[in-house]
Amino acid sequence: MVDLSGRVALVTGGTRGIGRAIALKLARQGCAIAVNFMRNRRAAAAAVELIEAEGVKAKAYRANVGNEAELHAMFGEFQHEFGRIDILISNAASGVLKPAMELTRRHWTWTMDINAATLLHLVQHSVPLMGDGGGKVVAISSLGSVRAIPQYSAVGASKAALESLVRHLAVELAPLNINVNVLSAGVVDTEALKHFPNRDELIRNSEEKTPAGRLVTPEDVADVTLFLVSDAAKMIQGTTIVVDGGYHVVA
Ligand SMILES: NC(=O)c1ccc[n+]([C@@H]2O[C@H](COP(=O)([O-])OP(=O)(O)OC[C@H]3O[C@@H](n4cnc5c(N)ncnc54)[C@H](OP(=O)(O)O)[C@@H]3O)[C@@H](O)[C@H]2O)c1
C-alpha cells in the first residue's frame, strides 16, 4: 500500500492502454489525476469516469504532446485546475513504423519529436509546479531502444534518445529531490499493436520467448510504476527498469 493522497499526477496518453492502467493504479492510492489524450474523446470521458470512481479528482486534457503550443495551453489549464504536480508519467507515444530504408527525414523528425523531445518540454513545464518536496518522473519506453525490431527503427531510436535524456535529467534534477527514471516494457497487447504490420508475429515471438510464459499486461507496468513513484524508490535515479518477464535476458 502506497499512500498518494494529497498528490497530483499527470499521465500523458492516460486514457487508454498502459497509461490508463497507470492512472487507475495511482488513483487507487488516493492520487488526483490529470490524463492527457489526443483524439479519442469518448475514451477520455470513460477514463475520467473510471478514475473518479476511485474517489479522486480527475480531468482529461486534449493536446498533442508533440505540439509545443498545445502543451503550453494544456499546462495553463492544468495549473489553474490542480495548482501543482507531484508525479509526471510521460507515456503517450507515436511514430512511423517502417523499415529504415523507407524512412524519410519527415518520418524521423516526427518520431523523434513526439517520443523524445516531448519529455524535455513536459519536464520543463512540470518542474516549476513541483514543490520543495520534489517529484517523480517516469518515462515509458520499450525494448526497441536497445534491440533491433522489424519496422521499429525510428521509434527504437527515439526511445533510445528518451532513455539518454532521462539520465541527463536525473542528474540535473536530483538536487531538487526529483527522481527521473524509465520503465521499459516488453510487448503489451494494447490497441497500439494494431498499427504494427507484424503484430501477430510480435505477439507470438514474445509469448514463445518470454521466460515468464506470457505477455506483459498494462497492470504489470502500472504496478512497477507505482513502486517507482513511491518513497521506497527514492534512491532509484536515472535508470531503466525493464518489465518484460525476462524476455531481454534470453540469448
Ligand atoms: N503496447 C506495447 O507493446 C508497448 C511496449 C512497450 C512500451 N510501450 C509504450 O507504452 C506507451 C503507451 O502505449 P500503449 O500501447 O498503451 O498505447 P495505446 O493503447 O495506443 O494508447 C495511447 C494513448 O496515448 C494517447 N496519445 C497518442 N498519441 C498522442 C499524442 N501525440 N499526444 C497526446 N496523447 C497521445 C492516446 O490518445 P487517443 O486515445 O486520443 O488516441 C492514448 O491515450 C507508449 O510510450 C509505448 O511506446 C508500449
The ligand as a Gaussian input file, in Angstrom:
#p B3LYP/6-31G(d) Opt

LIG

0 1
 N        1.982000      -1.763000     -26.342000
 C        3.227000      -2.202000     -26.247000
 O        3.565000      -3.335000     -26.636000
 C        4.279000      -1.331000     -25.608000
 C        5.505000      -1.927000     -25.227000
 C        6.483000      -1.141000     -24.647000
 C        6.266000       0.204000     -24.452000
 N        5.090000       0.771000     -24.854000
 C        4.921000       2.207000     -24.645000
 O        3.812000       2.423000     -23.771000
 C        3.249000       3.691000     -24.055000
 C        1.743000       3.558000     -24.222000
 O        1.459000       2.629000     -25.256000
 P        0.060000       1.865000     -25.380000
 O        0.376000       0.578000     -26.028000
 O       -0.647000       1.891000     -24.067000
 O       -0.714000       2.805000     -26.427000
 P       -2.287000       2.951000     -26.752000
 O       -3.064000       1.855000     -26.124000
 O       -2.349000       3.142000     -28.217000
 O       -2.691000       4.327000     -26.006000
 C       -2.106000       5.504000     -26.441000
 C       -2.556000       6.665000     -25.584000
 O       -1.721000       7.792000     -25.914000
 C       -2.509000       8.846000     -26.436000
 N       -1.741000       9.539000     -27.478000
 C       -1.212000       9.025000     -28.607000
 N       -0.524000       9.975000     -29.281000
 C       -0.644000      11.113000     -28.542000
 C       -0.182000      12.432000     -28.712000
 N        0.550000      12.789000     -29.769000
 N       -0.497000      13.351000     -27.764000
 C       -1.239000      13.003000     -26.689000
 N       -1.706000      11.775000     -26.474000
 C       -1.413000      10.837000     -27.393000
 C       -3.786000       8.182000     -26.946000
 O       -4.832000       9.145000     -27.011000
 P       -6.097000       8.927000     -28.049000
 O       -6.958000       7.871000     -27.418000
 O       -6.764000      10.246000     -28.092000
 O       -5.504000       8.489000     -29.345000
 C       -3.976000       7.115000     -25.860000
 O       -4.490000       7.703000     -24.672000
 C        3.999000       4.230000     -25.269000
 O        5.054000       5.073000     -24.835000
 C        4.583000       2.984000     -25.892000
 O        5.738000       3.237000     -26.675000
 C        4.083000       0.033000     -25.428000

